[in-house]
Amino acid sequence: MILQFRLALRQHHRIWFAVIIWRSFRLSPLPWTEGICSTDAGTGKSKDEKAPLSEIIEVLNNRFGTNFTDEDWLFFEQIKERAANSPEVVRLRQANPFDKFQLGLRRMLEELMIQRMSENDKIVTRYMDDKSFEDAAFAVLSRVIYDSIPDVMGKE
């Protein structure tokens, strides 16, 4: 139980650190955004292609000396999915070019991150405090984790 609590606390701190890093982006431009807002002489075409979301971990680790892994990428994937399915964000995207979209998205994205962090915290708290919830979640997670790892011994 103590180990589970430590793991949950570590994940909570990772998420909170991701929010802090995300907020720090305001202070200086991100490497992969250079040239995205600029266009070729009125053509409306971007000079550079946007980096895939999967590269965010590498960029954050290089720029801020963090040790985020692919599992931390899931946090950003959750934020992206939530944002892409938000009617407000969809309307903002449909009504604006990228540079204006970014201006409107900043506050929405911060709210989504805080909301996601709060939801993750609720899940961890419920898991730690409610034995029947823990048992149910554990039963499913243990099977999913077990099945996701290749069997090298030839069993099951």
BELURQUI-V335213 format. One record per run of one state. SS is the DSSP state (hx for helix, st for strand, lp for the rest). FROM is the first residue (numbers start at 1). TO is the last residue. If there is no record, write none. Layout:
[[SS	FROM	TO] [SS	FROM	TO]]
//
This chain:
[[lp	1	1] [hx	2	27] [lp	28	30] [hx	31	33] [lp	34	38] [st	39	39] [lp	40	45] [st	46	46] [lp	47	52] [hx	53	64] [lp	65	69] [hx	70	84] [lp	85	86] [hx	87	95] [lp	96	97] [hx	98	129] [lp	130	130] [hx	131	148] [lp	149	156]]
//
